[in-house]
C-alpha cells in the first residue's frame, strides 16, 4: 500500500488538531475508547460538539493549554493509502519542531483562519516548507462557518497567499486551496452544501490523489554503506556484500561505480534482497550489493556512479535552522553528522540571517538564537561527500550536535 507523509502547519488555534481528529473520526481510525474519551471530555467542558483536537493533543500541557507543543505522529489508512501525519506546533516558540515534522514529509497542510487571513506565522511556515522542498502544499482555509461561508473572503485569502507564493520556488500547480470547517466537517472528508460556490475536492479526496514518491529518492545515485556483510559460514565463506538504502537513481547489475572516499572503481556484480537476487533495484530500496573486485569498503563509505560524484570538501556553506538555547557564534565547534558520518565542524562565519517572510536577509548578524535561520560557513576536520539540498534532499542535509552533551543543536541544508 502507498504511504503518504504529511506535515501540518498553521498558527495557534487555526484548527490543526481538530482537522486531523476529524479525518481520523470520519475514516473510522479512532478506537472505541478514544471516541468515548472525546465524548466525555467534550461533555464535561460544556461543548455541544465533539472536540476532535483531543484525538491528537497527547501531552498534559497540550490538553491544558489547548495548543500543540510537541510533534505528534498520527497514523491512519484508507482503502488505497496509508498516511503518516506530523502534527506540528503553531506557536513561534516551537518553530524548530515544525522543521522536524516537515523534514520527511511529501506534502504539507497549511491552515489559515478565515477570520484572520494570511498572518506572520503563515509566512514562516510556508517559508519552512519552501526551504525543506516539501513537494505539495494544501492550503486549507479553516473556520469558514465563522465568516458565513463567504466566497469573497476565501478569494481574498487565496489572492494574498498566491502573492506570497510568487516569492517562493513553488509552481502554481503544487499549491491547492480548500475552504473547510474542521469543526463541522465541511469539505474535510465529505463535500458540504454550505459552499456551493466551491467545486473542488475535499481534503481527503485531494490527499488520495497525491503522488507518494519518496522525496528522498530524487537525484543522482547515492548508496551510503550501512553495514558490511561477511557471514563467514561454510556456504558463504568468501561472501562480501554492502548493505544500505538506494537514494536518487536506480541501481543495476553492471553499473560502473566509485567508492568514496577511497575513489576506488568497481562494477555491481549482484544485488540482494533477503534471499533473492535482482537485476536492478529502484530508489528507496534497502538492499545489499556485491562488487566485481575485492576492494576496501567500510561502513560510512558511499557508492556512486561514475561521472556522478558529489562535492567532496572541508569547506561547507549551508542554511542552518538553529534549535538550541545556546547561541551559535563564530568560532564555536560542533559535531556535524552527515548520514552516519561524524566530523568536527568549526563555525567560520554567520554570513546572514534569513527573514522568513521572504523579505531578504540581515547581513549584520553575528550569531544565531533559537529558531533563527541563517547561511553559515563551516570548516570541517575532514571532508564529507555532500550534494546541494535542492538537488538531493537525502545527501544534502546534516545535523549539528553539541560536542559536550550530544544534543541536537541545529539542522543544516547544504547550499
Protein Blocks (a to p, Z undefined) as FASTA:
>chain_A
ZZdddddeddehilmmmmmmmmmmmnopacfklmmmmmmmmmmnopabdcfklmmmmbfk
lmmnopafbdcddddddfkbccddddddfbfklmmmmmmmmmmccbdcddddfklopafk
lmmmmmmmmmnopabacdddehklmnoopaklmmmmmmmmmmmmmmmmbdfklpccdddd
fknopaklmccfklmmbcbdcfklmmmmpcfbdfklgccdddddfbdcdfkpaklmmgcc
dddddehjaddehiacdddfklpacddfbdcehjbccfbdcehiacddddfbdcdddehi
acddehiaccddfbdcdddddfbfbdcdehiacdddehjbccddddfbdfbacdfklnac
cfkbcbdcehiacddddddfbdcddddfklomklmgccdddfklopafbdcddZZ
